[in-house]
Amino acid sequence: MEVRVEKDFWELFPDAKISLLMLTGVNNRYDERKKYECLLETAQEKAKEFIRESEFAQNAVVAGWRAAFQKFKTKKGVRTSIEALLKRVQNGKGVSTISPLVDIYNSVSLEFGVPCGGEDVSAIKGAMRLTLAEGDEPFITLGSDESEPPYKGEIVYKDDEGAICRCWNWRESVRTMLTENTHDVIFVIESADGLNETVLRDALDTLRQRLMDFLGGKAETAVLDRENSNYVFQI
């Protein structure tokens, strides 16, 4: 399993950090849903520290990612995944359980104020690349039956079959999303400006420990930057 960040991405975000964790041999089915509900409740309480400003857009996490999204072509109105989670916390809607793997990465995302997501390794064809889209990559997201390719110049994760996640970390493809049948996962935690290296490291360590505590399996981690822009996982 190879993850590669292309040159065109680094030209826009030279200081970005992309933290990776590959996990193999897990069961993504609930044994006890209550413990995941408690995990998310605790994470949502911790997330409130990121939304202290009365004006939601003035919170540092939100403002920083909105500024990052202005540097490339995006679908109108899209927001980073962490903003969507924080908005639910602010509005009192809460973040519901989805599956063990998703609940765990959402808890880390909320706790550390960073975008965090995961894809099913078995569905990825060839290397997973973070790059600017050509504009013709097939992409079908949850709740849609039609392909909605990214714009040319939009930042996407993609593989040999099409887009995996549009607008950097906005919305993922049904093709690679985590399901009850997922056993091997690639997780990604991102920083656009590289200023939160300690936060990213702590988030990655917490993700790994939480996965081990809840699900077991084998894990391997890596961090990509402009000087180290690809990694091949061995597990």
Beta strands, then each sheet from edge to edge (+ up, - down):
strand 1: 2-5
strand 2: 17-24
strand 3: 116-120
strand 4: 128-132
strand 5: 155-159
strand 6: 162-166
strand 7: 171-172
strand 8: 185-191
strand 9: 218-224
strand 10: 230-232
sheet 1: 7+ 6- 5+ 4- 1- 10+
sheet 2: 3+ 8- 2+ 9-
end
